[in-house]
Amino acid sequence: MKQSLQKIALHISLAAFLVSPLLAAPQQSPSEAGAPRISVPVCNATTEYELAEYRYTGRVVPISSVDITSRISADLTKIGFKDGDFVKKDQLLYVFDDTRYDAAMKMDQAKIAEYEAKLIYAKNDYDRIDQLYKKGVSTKDEMESALSQYKSYQASLLGAKAEFILSEDDYNHCRIYSPISGVIGLTNYTEGNYITPSSGILVTIIQLDPIRVKFSMSTRDFLNNFSDIEGLKKNCTVKIKMADNSFFDEEGSIEFVKNEAVKTTDTIQVFAKFKNSKSRLLPNNTVAVYLGNKKGVEKVVIPSTALMYDEDSPYVFVLDDNNVPKRRNVSLGRMDGGR
């Protein structure tokens, strides 16, 4: 309960004030005070660093997940993994029949060679006719016709090269390699099936080590305990409890905070990263996240008996410099042993 370190009057019924000889202020005569004064017990507020942990519900999410699909239509001839294997990046996963795509690529290579030869002839022909035209031997129409043919073959060559790029890309997709390292799932198609782009997902690869845990924290907890994102990353301790009620054997670290709060709940989404070499954490697992502060959070501590309540707020009475009690509203923290 955050308040400045002032004397806070204990909660005592106005109908039954107790006079304490030890804590009472010096008595003044009626002539000095002008009216009788009532003595009440008082206490000093103290500060402590609270190291309490806060519990949140988290969900395990992968850092990387890739759905493998086919970009060509062909027979599946080979699978390069076993279901559930750990696969490395660039490992061969699927091989498709490449007969048609190899032939298409070679045809496009032949077109390129053909247009290159025609372009050489057209260039030489244009140069000859252009020289004759300059000497007045050839007509302008013959010169422009030769130039048009030369330009036409240039365009045809560019088109043939573009077609070759596409056919080469199709040919390369007759073999699918893993784009990431991770654990591969169950293949949806086996060897011998005819696969097309509309066949959907062939298999999914998920990175399990390291892995993330996502959880939501109230804006109030975030500001009270860590102040800002840098404080959260630097001073936070993160532990998770598994479904069997045991703590995960690795402590995590805060990786990042989503760049906007959830409007309906006024919470922020926090992502923590954990080493997961034994694959104990799997995507979509639900875990309990325990968040602490390495430095602790400075709190003002008062006895719970000093608190009073009304419809507006919890409050206490604070003595000013003239020993006059003044009401002050407070924000409550955790109760511990009557404080």
C-alpha positions, 0 to 999 in steps of 0.5 A: 500500500503505497503512501509517504512515510508519515504517521498513520492513525489506527482504525479505531471506532469514534465511539470508543477511542482508547487512551494510551499513556505510552503513545498519547501526545502531551496533555494541554490544559483547556486554557492552552488548547481551547478544547479537550483533546483526545489521544489516540494510538499512532504508528509509523509506516515502514517500507519493505521490498516485496519479492512476491511471485505473480501467477499467470496462465500461459500457452506454449507457442513455437518460434517457427512453424512451417507448412510444407506444400507442393507448387507442382503437379507430379507423382510423389516418388520418395520421402526423405524422413520418418514421421516425428524425426528431427530434421535439419535445415536444407534436408531433403524431404520429398522427391517428385517425378521430374520427367515432364519438368526436365523436358520443359526446361530443356525445350526452353533452353533450346528456344533460347539457343534458337533465338540467340542464333536468329538474333545474330543473323538478324543483327548482321543482316541489319548491319549490311542493309543499313550500310547499303541504305546509307550508300543509296543502294538499298531502300529505307523500307528494306532497312526498316524491315531488317531493323524490325526483324532484329528487334523482334528476335531480341524480344523473343529471346527475352521471352524465351529466357523468362520461360526458362526461369519458370520451367527451371523453378518448376523443375527445382520444386520437384525436390522439397527441402526443409526450410528450418530445423525442427521436429517434423510431423506426420506426412499426409501423403505417402509415396505413389500419390499424385500431388498437386498444389491443391493437395494442401499441406504435406507435412508441418515442421515445428521448431521446439528448441528454443520455444516460447510461452505466451501469457497476458499480464494486467497493465496494473501489474506491469506498471506496479512491478516493472514500470516499463518494458526494459525493467520487465526484460532486465529484472523479471524472473520467469518460471513455469509449472507443468501439468503434472504440478512440477516446475520446468527445469529451465528458467526463461527470459522475457523475449518481447512484449506485443506492441499493443494492449488488449482493449477489452481486458486492458492486458498486455501479451508477454512472450518468454523464451525457454530452452527445450532440449528435451522437448518437454514443452509442446505447442498449445500446452497450457502452463502456469507462469510464475513471474517475479522481480529480481530487485523486489518492489518497494512497498509501504507497509501499515497494519491492516487495522489502520484501514477504513473503507467506504464506497469511494476507496480504502483510506487511512488517517495521516497526521500532518505537521500539527498532529491533525489527522487527514484522510488519505485514499490508498491503493491496496496491495497484498495482505500478509500477517495482518499488514 
